[in-house]
């Protein structure tokens, strides 16, 4: 349906986001506070890759905040900073303008997290970030 002045995309409610996450990722625990949810669980981007413990904090309609809790993210020997990473908060940089509250975290954000972790593992091996994307401080990143 085309957007016009009479039609506005509605965001998913917090309850809907929790429901979709519970369906798609039953191993993730969820803590529900007054108007926010935090999920913690394990994610493995590939069968041969690391298993990461991640936290997703979401307060609608803001963007979800994603943090890798373990293992600690390591630098490639040739670099001084992690690519697509917000050092001030220790959060992954997954999206610039692509997020909106109508997207299910379980089906969109989780894919973006898996992709980021996959490209991080490639970067760890090669020193090149082949995942593309933009970042507010892109000059700090070396892309293929």
Phi and psi in radians as a Rosetta constraint file:
Dihedral C 1 N 2 CA 2 C 2 CIRCULARHARMONIC -1.280 0.35
Dihedral N 2 CA 2 C 2 N 3 CIRCULARHARMONIC 2.538 0.35
Dihedral C 2 N 3 CA 3 C 3 CIRCULARHARMONIC -1.380 0.35
Dihedral N 3 CA 3 C 3 N 4 CIRCULARHARMONIC 2.432 0.35
Dihedral C 3 N 4 CA 4 C 4 CIRCULARHARMONIC -2.607 0.35
Dihedral N 4 CA 4 C 4 N 5 CIRCULARHARMONIC -3.047 0.35
Dihedral C 4 N 5 CA 5 C 5 CIRCULARHARMONIC -1.247 0.35
Dihedral N 5 CA 5 C 5 N 6 CIRCULARHARMONIC -0.215 0.35
Dihedral C 5 N 6 CA 6 C 6 CIRCULARHARMONIC -1.708 0.35
Dihedral N 6 CA 6 C 6 N 7 CIRCULARHARMONIC -0.245 0.35
Dihedral C 6 N 7 CA 7 C 7 CIRCULARHARMONIC -2.087 0.35
Dihedral N 7 CA 7 C 7 N 8 CIRCULARHARMONIC 2.204 0.35
Dihedral C 7 N 8 CA 8 C 8 CIRCULARHARMONIC -2.229 0.35
Dihedral N 8 CA 8 C 8 N 9 CIRCULARHARMONIC 2.292 0.35
Dihedral C 8 N 9 CA 9 C 9 CIRCULARHARMONIC -1.157 0.35
Dihedral N 9 CA 9 C 9 N 10 CIRCULARHARMONIC 2.227 0.35
Dihedral C 9 N 10 CA 10 C 10 CIRCULARHARMONIC -1.644 0.35
Dihedral N 10 CA 10 C 10 N 11 CIRCULARHARMONIC 2.460 0.35
Dihedral C 10 N 11 CA 11 C 11 CIRCULARHARMONIC -1.352 0.35
Dihedral N 11 CA 11 C 11 N 12 CIRCULARHARMONIC 2.752 0.35
Dihedral C 11 N 12 CA 12 C 12 CIRCULARHARMONIC -1.255 0.35
Dihedral N 12 CA 12 C 12 N 13 CIRCULARHARMONIC 2.536 0.35
Dihedral C 12 N 13 CA 13 C 13 CIRCULARHARMONIC -1.295 0.35
Dihedral N 13 CA 13 C 13 N 14 CIRCULARHARMONIC 2.879 0.35
Dihedral C 13 N 14 CA 14 C 14 CIRCULARHARMONIC -1.080 0.35
Dihedral N 14 CA 14 C 14 N 15 CIRCULARHARMONIC -0.680 0.35
Dihedral C 14 N 15 CA 15 C 15 CIRCULARHARMONIC -1.102 0.35
Dihedral N 15 CA 15 C 15 N 16 CIRCULARHARMONIC -0.701 0.35
Dihedral C 15 N 16 CA 16 C 16 CIRCULARHARMONIC -1.130 0.35
Dihedral N 16 CA 16 C 16 N 17 CIRCULARHARMONIC -0.732 0.35
Dihedral C 16 N 17 CA 17 C 17 CIRCULARHARMONIC -1.075 0.35
Dihedral N 17 CA 17 C 17 N 18 CIRCULARHARMONIC -0.752 0.35
Dihedral C 17 N 18 CA 18 C 18 CIRCULARHARMONIC -1.101 0.35
Dihedral N 18 CA 18 C 18 N 19 CIRCULARHARMONIC -0.746 0.35
Dihedral C 18 N 19 CA 19 C 19 CIRCULARHARMONIC -1.054 0.35
Dihedral N 19 CA 19 C 19 N 20 CIRCULARHARMONIC -0.849 0.35
Dihedral C 19 N 20 CA 20 C 20 CIRCULARHARMONIC -1.114 0.35
Dihedral N 20 CA 20 C 20 N 21 CIRCULARHARMONIC -0.690 0.35
Dihedral C 20 N 21 CA 21 C 21 CIRCULARHARMONIC -1.137 0.35
Dihedral N 21 CA 21 C 21 N 22 CIRCULARHARMONIC -0.721 0.35
Dihedral C 21 N 22 CA 22 C 22 CIRCULARHARMONIC -1.112 0.35
Dihedral N 22 CA 22 C 22 N 23 CIRCULARHARMONIC -0.663 0.35
Dihedral C 22 N 23 CA 23 C 23 CIRCULARHARMONIC -1.177 0.35
Dihedral N 23 CA 23 C 23 N 24 CIRCULARHARMONIC -0.837 0.35
Dihedral C 23 N 24 CA 24 C 24 CIRCULARHARMONIC -1.453 0.35
Dihedral N 24 CA 24 C 24 N 25 CIRCULARHARMONIC -0.537 0.35
Dihedral C 24 N 25 CA 25 C 25 CIRCULARHARMONIC -2.352 0.35
Dihedral N 25 CA 25 C 25 N 26 CIRCULARHARMONIC 1.236 0.35
Dihedral C 25 N 26 CA 26 C 26 CIRCULARHARMONIC -1.131 0.35
Dihedral N 26 CA 26 C 26 N 27 CIRCULARHARMONIC -0.322 0.35
Dihedral C 26 N 27 CA 27 C 27 CIRCULARHARMONIC -1.374 0.35
Dihedral N 27 CA 27 C 27 N 28 CIRCULARHARMONIC -0.190 0.35
Dihedral C 27 N 28 CA 28 C 28 CIRCULARHARMONIC -1.452 0.35
Dihedral N 28 CA 28 C 28 N 29 CIRCULARHARMONIC 2.295 0.35
Dihedral C 28 N 29 CA 29 C 29 CIRCULARHARMONIC -1.494 0.35
Dihedral N 29 CA 29 C 29 N 30 CIRCULARHARMONIC 2.631 0.35
Dihedral C 29 N 30 CA 30 C 30 CIRCULARHARMONIC -2.237 0.35
Dihedral N 30 CA 30 C 30 N 31 CIRCULARHARMONIC 2.290 0.35
Dihedral C 30 N 31 CA 31 C 31 CIRCULARHARMONIC -1.958 0.35
Dihedral N 31 CA 31 C 31 N 32 CIRCULARHARMONIC 2.125 0.35
Dihedral C 31 N 32 CA 32 C 32 CIRCULARHARMONIC -1.823 0.35
Dihedral N 32 CA 32 C 32 N 33 CIRCULARHARMONIC 2.143 0.35
Dihedral C 32 N 33 CA 33 C 33 CIRCULARHARMONIC -1.871 0.35
Dihedral N 33 CA 33 C 33 N 34 CIRCULARHARMONIC -2.963 0.35
Dihedral C 33 N 34 CA 34 C 34 CIRCULARHARMONIC -0.822 0.35
Dihedral N 34 CA 34 C 34 N 35 CIRCULARHARMONIC -0.982 0.35
Dihedral C 34 N 35 CA 35 C 35 CIRCULARHARMONIC -2.402 0.35
Dihedral N 35 CA 35 C 35 N 36 CIRCULARHARMONIC 0.563 0.35
Dihedral C 35 N 36 CA 36 C 36 CIRCULARHARMONIC -2.587 0.35
Dihedral N 36 CA 36 C 36 N 37 CIRCULARHARMONIC 2.807 0.35
Dihedral C 36 N 37 CA 37 C 37 CIRCULARHARMONIC -2.321 0.35
Dihedral N 37 CA 37 C 37 N 38 CIRCULARHARMONIC 2.544 0.35
Dihedral C 37 N 38 CA 38 C 38 CIRCULARHARMONIC -2.273 0.35
Dihedral N 38 CA 38 C 38 N 39 CIRCULARHARMONIC 2.177 0.35
Dihedral C 38 N 39 CA 39 C 39 CIRCULARHARMONIC -1.877 0.35
Dihedral N 39 CA 39 C 39 N 40 CIRCULARHARMONIC 2.469 0.35
Dihedral C 39 N 40 CA 40 C 40 CIRCULARHARMONIC -2.327 0.35
Dihedral N 40 CA 40 C 40 N 41 CIRCULARHARMONIC 2.302 0.35
Dihedral C 40 N 41 CA 41 C 41 CIRCULARHARMONIC -2.966 0.35
Dihedral N 41 CA 41 C 41 N 42 CIRCULARHARMONIC 3.128 0.35
Dihedral C 41 N 42 CA 42 C 42 CIRCULARHARMONIC -1.746 0.35
Dihedral N 42 CA 42 C 42 N 43 CIRCULARHARMONIC 2.458 0.35
Dihedral C 42 N 43 CA 43 C 43 CIRCULARHARMONIC -2.446 0.35
Dihedral N 43 CA 43 C 43 N 44 CIRCULARHARMONIC 2.305 0.35
Dihedral C 43 N 44 CA 44 C 44 CIRCULARHARMONIC -2.140 0.35
Dihedral N 44 CA 44 C 44 N 45 CIRCULARHARMONIC 1.944 0.35
Dihedral C 44 N 45 CA 45 C 45 CIRCULARHARMONIC -1.151 0.35
Dihedral N 45 CA 45 C 45 N 46 CIRCULARHARMONIC -0.553 0.35
Dihedral C 45 N 46 CA 46 C 46 CIRCULARHARMONIC -2.466 0.35
Dihedral N 46 CA 46 C 46 N 47 CIRCULARHARMONIC 2.832 0.35
Dihedral C 46 N 47 CA 47 C 47 CIRCULARHARMONIC -1.081 0.35
Dihedral N 47 CA 47 C 47 N 48 CIRCULARHARMONIC -0.499 0.35
Dihedral C 47 N 48 CA 48 C 48 CIRCULARHARMONIC -1.731 0.35
Dihedral N 48 CA 48 C 48 N 49 CIRCULARHARMONIC -0.045 0.35
Dihedral C 48 N 49 CA 49 C 49 CIRCULARHARMONIC -1.512 0.35
Dihedral N 49 CA 49 C 49 N 50 CIRCULARHARMONIC 3.101 0.35
Dihedral C 49 N 50 CA 50 C 50 CIRCULARHARMONIC -1.150 0.35
Dihedral N 50 CA 50 C 50 N 51 CIRCULARHARMONIC 2.794 0.35
Dihedral C 50 N 51 CA 51 C 51 CIRCULARHARMONIC -1.799 0.35
Dihedral N 51 CA 51 C 51 N 52 CIRCULARHARMONIC 2.159 0.35
Dihedral C 51 N 52 CA 52 C 52 CIRCULARHARMONIC -1.923 0.35
Dihedral N 52 CA 52 C 52 N 53 CIRCULARHARMONIC 2.424 0.35
Dihedral C 52 N 53 CA 53 C 53 CIRCULARHARMONIC -1.672 0.35
Dihedral N 53 CA 53 C 53 N 54 CIRCULARHARMONIC 2.109 0.35
Dihedral C 53 N 54 CA 54 C 54 CIRCULARHARMONIC -2.144 0.35
Dihedral N 54 CA 54 C 54 N 55 CIRCULARHARMONIC 2.730 0.35
Dihedral C 54 N 55 CA 55 C 55 CIRCULARHARMONIC -2.166 0.35
Dihedral N 55 CA 55 C 55 N 56 CIRCULARHARMONIC 2.317 0.35
Dihedral C 55 N 56 CA 56 C 56 CIRCULARHARMONIC -2.078 0.35
Dihedral N 56 CA 56 C 56 N 57 CIRCULARHARMONIC 2.053 0.35
Dihedral C 56 N 57 CA 57 C 57 CIRCULARHARMONIC -1.904 0.35
Dihedral N 57 CA 57 C 57 N 58 CIRCULARHARMONIC 2.245 0.35
Dihedral C 57 N 58 CA 58 C 58 CIRCULARHARMONIC -2.394 0.35
Dihedral N 58 CA 58 C 58 N 59 CIRCULARHARMONIC 2.180 0.35
Dihedral C 58 N 59 CA 59 C 59 CIRCULARHARMONIC -2.188 0.35
Dihedral N 59 CA 59 C 59 N 60 CIRCULARHARMONIC 1.837 0.35
Dihedral C 59 N 60 CA 60 C 60 CIRCULARHARMONIC -1.070 0.35
Dihedral N 60 CA 60 C 60 N 61 CIRCULARHARMONIC 2.541 0.35
Dihedral C 60 N 61 CA 61 C 61 CIRCULARHARMONIC -1.664 0.35
Dihedral N 61 CA 61 C 61 N 62 CIRCULARHARMONIC 0.287 0.35
Dihedral C 61 N 62 CA 62 C 62 CIRCULARHARMONIC -1.142 0.35
Dihedral N 62 CA 62 C 62 N 63 CIRCULARHARMONIC 2.886 0.35
Dihedral C 62 N 63 CA 63 C 63 CIRCULARHARMONIC -1.228 0.35
Dihedral N 63 CA 63 C 63 N 64 CIRCULARHARMONIC 2.479 0.35
Dihedral C 63 N 64 CA 64 C 64 CIRCULARHARMONIC -1.095 0.35
Dihedral N 64 CA 64 C 64 N 65 CIRCULARHARMONIC 2.540 0.35
Dihedral C 64 N 65 CA 65 C 65 CIRCULARHARMONIC -1.909 0.35
Dihedral N 65 CA 65 C 65 N 66 CIRCULARHARMONIC 2.149 0.35
Dihedral C 65 N 66 CA 66 C 66 CIRCULARHARMONIC -1.995 0.35
Dihedral N 66 CA 66 C 66 N 67 CIRCULARHARMONIC 2.267 0.35
Dihedral C 66 N 67 CA 67 C 67 CIRCULARHARMONIC -2.299 0.35
Dihedral N 67 CA 67 C 67 N 68 CIRCULARHARMONIC 2.381 0.35
Dihedral C 67 N 68 CA 68 C 68 CIRCULARHARMONIC -1.519 0.35
Dihedral N 68 CA 68 C 68 N 69 CIRCULARHARMONIC 2.055 0.35
Dihedral C 68 N 69 CA 69 C 69 CIRCULARHARMONIC -1.479 0.35
Dihedral N 69 CA 69 C 69 N 70 CIRCULARHARMONIC -0.652 0.35
Dihedral C 69 N 70 CA 70 C 70 CIRCULARHARMONIC -2.830 0.35
Dihedral N 70 CA 70 C 70 N 71 CIRCULARHARMONIC 2.690 0.35
Dihedral C 70 N 71 CA 71 C 71 CIRCULARHARMONIC -1.168 0.35
Dihedral N 71 CA 71 C 71 N 72 CIRCULARHARMONIC 2.840 0.35
Dihedral C 71 N 72 CA 72 C 72 CIRCULARHARMONIC -1.094 0.35
Dihedral N 72 CA 72 C 72 N 73 CIRCULARHARMONIC 2.323 0.35
Dihedral C 72 N 73 CA 73 C 73 CIRCULARHARMONIC -1.210 0.35
Dihedral N 73 CA 73 C 73 N 74 CIRCULARHARMONIC 2.339 0.35
Dihedral C 73 N 74 CA 74 C 74 CIRCULARHARMONIC -1.935 0.35
Dihedral N 74 CA 74 C 74 N 75 CIRCULARHARMONIC 2.664 0.35
Dihedral C 74 N 75 CA 75 C 75 CIRCULARHARMONIC -1.445 0.35
Dihedral N 75 CA 75 C 75 N 76 CIRCULARHARMONIC 2.602 0.35
Dihedral C 75 N 76 CA 76 C 76 CIRCULARHARMONIC -1.253 0.35
Dihedral N 76 CA 76 C 76 N 77 CIRCULARHARMONIC 2.512 0.35
Dihedral C 76 N 77 CA 77 C 77 CIRCULARHARMONIC -0.970 0.35
Dihedral N 77 CA 77 C 77 N 78 CIRCULARHARMONIC -0.469 0.35
Dihedral C 77 N 78 CA 78 C 78 CIRCULARHARMONIC -1.569 0.35
Dihedral N 78 CA 78 C 78 N 79 CIRCULARHARMONIC 0.043 0.35
Dihedral C 78 N 79 CA 79 C 79 CIRCULARHARMONIC -2.199 0.35
Dihedral N 79 CA 79 C 79 N 80 CIRCULARHARMONIC 2.723 0.35
Dihedral C 79 N 80 CA 80 C 80 CIRCULARHARMONIC -1.900 0.35
Dihedral N 80 CA 80 C 80 N 81 CIRCULARHARMONIC -0.126 0.35
Dihedral C 80 N 81 CA 81 C 81 CIRCULARHARMONIC -2.484 0.35
Dihedral N 81 CA 81 C 81 N 82 CIRCULARHARMONIC 2.634 0.35
Dihedral C 81 N 82 CA 82 C 82 CIRCULARHARMONIC -1.297 0.35
Dihedral N 82 CA 82 C 82 N 83 CIRCULARHARMONIC 2.477 0.35
Dihedral C 82 N 83 CA 83 C 83 CIRCULARHARMONIC -1.333 0.35
Dihedral N 83 CA 83 C 83 N 84 CIRCULARHARMONIC 2.572 0.35
Dihedral C 83 N 84 CA 84 C 84 CIRCULARHARMONIC 0.856 0.35
Dihedral N 84 CA 84 C 84 N 85 CIRCULARHARMONIC 0.990 0.35
Dihedral C 84 N 85 CA 85 C 85 CIRCULARHARMONIC -2.511 0.35
Dihedral N 85 CA 85 C 85 N 86 CIRCULARHARMONIC 2.341 0.35
Dihedral C 85 N 86 CA 86 C 86 CIRCULARHARMONIC -1.636 0.35
Dihedral N 86 CA 86 C 86 N 87 CIRCULARHARMONIC 1.824 0.35
Dihedral C 86 N 87 CA 87 C 87 CIRCULARHARMONIC -1.190 0.35
Dihedral N 87 CA 87 C 87 N 88 CIRCULARHARMONIC -0.583 0.35
Dihedral C 87 N 88 CA 88 C 88 CIRCULARHARMONIC -1.073 0.35
Dihedral N 88 CA 88 C 88 N 89 CIRCULARHARMONIC -0.588 0.35
Dihedral C 88 N 89 CA 89 C 89 CIRCULARHARMONIC -1.992 0.35
Dihedral N 89 CA 89 C 89 N 90 CIRCULARHARMONIC -0.158 0.35
Dihedral C 89 N 90 CA 90 C 90 CIRCULARHARMONIC 1.257 0.35
Dihedral N 90 CA 90 C 90 N 91 CIRCULARHARMONIC 0.574 0.35
Dihedral C 90 N 91 CA 91 C 91 CIRCULARHARMONIC -1.923 0.35
Dihedral N 91 CA 91 C 91 N 92 CIRCULARHARMONIC 2.676 0.35
Dihedral C 91 N 92 CA 92 C 92 CIRCULARHARMONIC -1.308 0.35
Dihedral N 92 CA 92 C 92 N 93 CIRCULARHARMONIC 2.506 0.35
Dihedral C 92 N 93 CA 93 C 93 CIRCULARHARMONIC -1.717 0.35
Dihedral N 93 CA 93 C 93 N 94 CIRCULARHARMONIC 1.783 0.35
Dihedral C 93 N 94 CA 94 C 94 CIRCULARHARMONIC -1.853 0.35
Dihedral N 94 CA 94 C 94 N 95 CIRCULARHARMONIC -0.440 0.35
Dihedral C 94 N 95 CA 95 C 95 CIRCULARHARMONIC -2.673 0.35
Dihedral N 95 CA 95 C 95 N 96 CIRCULARHARMONIC 2.611 0.35
Dihedral C 95 N 96 CA 96 C 96 CIRCULARHARMONIC -1.838 0.35
Dihedral N 96 CA 96 C 96 N 97 CIRCULARHARMONIC -1.180 0.35
Dihedral C 96 N 97 CA 97 C 97 CIRCULARHARMONIC -2.054 0.35
Dihedral N 97 CA 97 C 97 N 98 CIRCULARHARMONIC 0.106 0.35
Dihedral C 97 N 98 CA 98 C 98 CIRCULARHARMONIC -1.392 0.35
Dihedral N 98 CA 98 C 98 N 99 CIRCULARHARMONIC -0.291 0.35
Dihedral C 98 N 99 CA 99 C 99 CIRCULARHARMONIC -1.484 0.35
Dihedral N 99 CA 99 C 99 N 100 CIRCULARHARMONIC 2.429 0.35
Dihedral C 99 N 100 CA 100 C 100 CIRCULARHARMONIC -2.591 0.35
Dihedral N 100 CA 100 C 100 N 101 CIRCULARHARMONIC 2.697 0.35
Dihedral C 100 N 101 CA 101 C 101 CIRCULARHARMONIC -1.148 0.35
Dihedral N 101 CA 101 C 101 N 102 CIRCULARHARMONIC -0.137 0.35
Dihedral C 101 N 102 CA 102 C 102 CIRCULARHARMONIC -1.477 0.35
Dihedral N 102 CA 102 C 102 N 103 CIRCULARHARMONIC -0.108 0.35
Dihedral C 102 N 103 CA 103 C 103 CIRCULARHARMONIC -1.494 0.35
Dihedral N 103 CA 103 C 103 N 104 CIRCULARHARMONIC 2.283 0.35
Dihedral C 103 N 104 CA 104 C 104 CIRCULARHARMONIC -1.256 0.35
Dihedral N 104 CA 104 C 104 N 105 CIRCULARHARMONIC 2.216 0.35
Dihedral C 104 N 105 CA 105 C 105 CIRCULARHARMONIC -1.006 0.35
Dihedral N 105 CA 105 C 105 N 106 CIRCULARHARMONIC -0.705 0.35
Dihedral C 105 N 106 CA 106 C 106 CIRCULARHARMONIC -1.089 0.35
Dihedral N 106 CA 106 C 106 N 107 CIRCULARHARMONIC -0.519 0.35
Dihedral C 106 N 107 CA 107 C 107 CIRCULARHARMONIC -1.918 0.35
Dihedral N 107 CA 107 C 107 N 108 CIRCULARHARMONIC -0.288 0.35
Dihedral C 107 N 108 CA 108 C 108 CIRCULARHARMONIC -1.943 0.35
Dihedral N 108 CA 108 C 108 N 109 CIRCULARHARMONIC -1.031 0.35
Dihedral C 108 N 109 CA 109 C 109 CIRCULARHARMONIC -1.079 0.35
Dihedral N 109 CA 109 C 109 N 110 CIRCULARHARMONIC -0.730 0.35
Dihedral C 109 N 110 CA 110 C 110 CIRCULARHARMONIC -1.085 0.35
Dihedral N 110 CA 110 C 110 N 111 CIRCULARHARMONIC -0.630 0.35
Dihedral C 110 N 111 CA 111 C 111 CIRCULARHARMONIC -1.147 0.35
Dihedral N 111 CA 111 C 111 N 112 CIRCULARHARMONIC -0.726 0.35
Dihedral C 111 N 112 CA 112 C 112 CIRCULARHARMONIC -1.147 0.35
Dihedral N 112 CA 112 C 112 N 113 CIRCULARHARMONIC -0.676 0.35
Dihedral C 112 N 113 CA 113 C 113 CIRCULARHARMONIC -1.109 0.35
Dihedral N 113 CA 113 C 113 N 114 CIRCULARHARMONIC -0.822 0.35
Dihedral C 113 N 114 CA 114 C 114 CIRCULARHARMONIC -1.046 0.35
Dihedral N 114 CA 114 C 114 N 115 CIRCULARHARMONIC -0.734 0.35
Dihedral C 114 N 115 CA 115 C 115 CIRCULARHARMONIC -1.098 0.35
Dihedral N 115 CA 115 C 115 N 116 CIRCULARHARMONIC -0.780 0.35
Dihedral C 115 N 116 CA 116 C 116 CIRCULARHARMONIC -1.040 0.35
Dihedral N 116 CA 116 C 116 N 117 CIRCULARHARMONIC -0.806 0.35
Dihedral C 116 N 117 CA 117 C 117 CIRCULARHARMONIC -1.116 0.35
Dihedral N 117 CA 117 C 117 N 118 CIRCULARHARMONIC -0.689 0.35
Dihedral C 117 N 118 CA 118 C 118 CIRCULARHARMONIC -1.067 0.35
Dihedral N 118 CA 118 C 118 N 119 CIRCULARHARMONIC -0.866 0.35
Dihedral C 118 N 119 CA 119 C 119 CIRCULARHARMONIC -1.192 0.35
Dihedral N 119 CA 119 C 119 N 120 CIRCULARHARMONIC -0.510 0.35
Dihedral C 119 N 120 CA 120 C 120 CIRCULARHARMONIC -1.088 0.35
Dihedral N 120 CA 120 C 120 N 121 CIRCULARHARMONIC -0.770 0.35
Dihedral C 120 N 121 CA 121 C 121 CIRCULARHARMONIC -1.137 0.35
Dihedral N 121 CA 121 C 121 N 122 CIRCULARHARMONIC -0.669 0.35
Dihedral C 121 N 122 CA 122 C 122 CIRCULARHARMONIC -1.118 0.35
Dihedral N 122 CA 122 C 122 N 123 CIRCULARHARMONIC -0.763 0.35
Dihedral C 122 N 123 CA 123 C 123 CIRCULARHARMONIC -1.072 0.35
Dihedral N 123 CA 123 C 123 N 124 CIRCULARHARMONIC -0.702 0.35
Dihedral C 123 N 124 CA 124 C 124 CIRCULARHARMONIC -1.015 0.35
Dihedral N 124 CA 124 C 124 N 125 CIRCULARHARMONIC -0.647 0.35
Dihedral C 124 N 125 CA 125 C 125 CIRCULARHARMONIC -1.428 0.35
Dihedral N 125 CA 125 C 125 N 126 CIRCULARHARMONIC -0.733 0.35
Dihedral C 125 N 126 CA 126 C 126 CIRCULARHARMONIC -1.817 0.35
Dihedral N 126 CA 126 C 126 N 127 CIRCULARHARMONIC -0.435 0.35
Dihedral C 126 N 127 CA 127 C 127 CIRCULARHARMONIC 1.477 0.35
Dihedral N 127 CA 127 C 127 N 128 CIRCULARHARMONIC 0.015 0.35
Dihedral C 127 N 128 CA 128 C 128 CIRCULARHARMONIC -1.981 0.35
Dihedral N 128 CA 128 C 128 N 129 CIRCULARHARMONIC 2.310 0.35
Dihedral C 128 N 129 CA 129 C 129 CIRCULARHARMONIC -1.533 0.35
Dihedral N 129 CA 129 C 129 N 130 CIRCULARHARMONIC 1.869 0.35
Dihedral C 129 N 130 CA 130 C 130 CIRCULARHARMONIC -1.735 0.35
Dihedral N 130 CA 130 C 130 N 131 CIRCULARHARMONIC 0.143 0.35
Dihedral C 130 N 131 CA 131 C 131 CIRCULARHARMONIC -1.459 0.35
Dihedral N 131 CA 131 C 131 N 132 CIRCULARHARMONIC -0.098 0.35
Dihedral C 131 N 132 CA 132 C 132 CIRCULARHARMONIC 1.178 0.35
Dihedral N 132 CA 132 C 132 N 133 CIRCULARHARMONIC -2.716 0.35
Dihedral C 132 N 133 CA 133 C 133 CIRCULARHARMONIC 1.550 0.35
Dihedral N 133 CA 133 C 133 N 134 CIRCULARHARMONIC 3.025 0.35
Dihedral C 133 N 134 CA 134 C 134 CIRCULARHARMONIC -2.131 0.35
Dihedral N 134 CA 134 C 134 N 135 CIRCULARHARMONIC 2.777 0.35
Dihedral C 134 N 135 CA 135 C 135 CIRCULARHARMONIC -2.554 0.35
Dihedral N 135 CA 135 C 135 N 136 CIRCULARHARMONIC 2.534 0.35
Dihedral C 135 N 136 CA 136 C 136 CIRCULARHARMONIC -0.905 0.35
Dihedral N 136 CA 136 C 136 N 137 CIRCULARHARMONIC -0.566 0.35
Dihedral C 136 N 137 CA 137 C 137 CIRCULARHARMONIC -2.045 0.35
Dihedral N 137 CA 137 C 137 N 138 CIRCULARHARMONIC 0.993 0.35
Dihedral C 137 N 138 CA 138 C 138 CIRCULARHARMONIC -1.050 0.35
Dihedral N 138 CA 138 C 138 N 139 CIRCULARHARMONIC -0.418 0.35
Dihedral C 138 N 139 CA 139 C 139 CIRCULARHARMONIC -1.124 0.35
Dihedral N 139 CA 139 C 139 N 140 CIRCULARHARMONIC -0.295 0.35
Dihedral C 139 N 140 CA 140 C 140 CIRCULARHARMONIC -1.443 0.35
Dihedral N 140 CA 140 C 140 N 141 CIRCULARHARMONIC -0.104 0.35
Dihedral C 140 N 141 CA 141 C 141 CIRCULARHARMONIC -1.908 0.35
Dihedral N 141 CA 141 C 141 N 142 CIRCULARHARMONIC 2.506 0.35
Dihedral C 141 N 142 CA 142 C 142 CIRCULARHARMONIC -1.910 0.35
Dihedral N 142 CA 142 C 142 N 143 CIRCULARHARMONIC 1.909 0.35
Dihedral C 142 N 143 CA 143 C 143 CIRCULARHARMONIC -1.815 0.35
Dihedral N 143 CA 143 C 143 N 144 CIRCULARHARMONIC 2.719 0.35
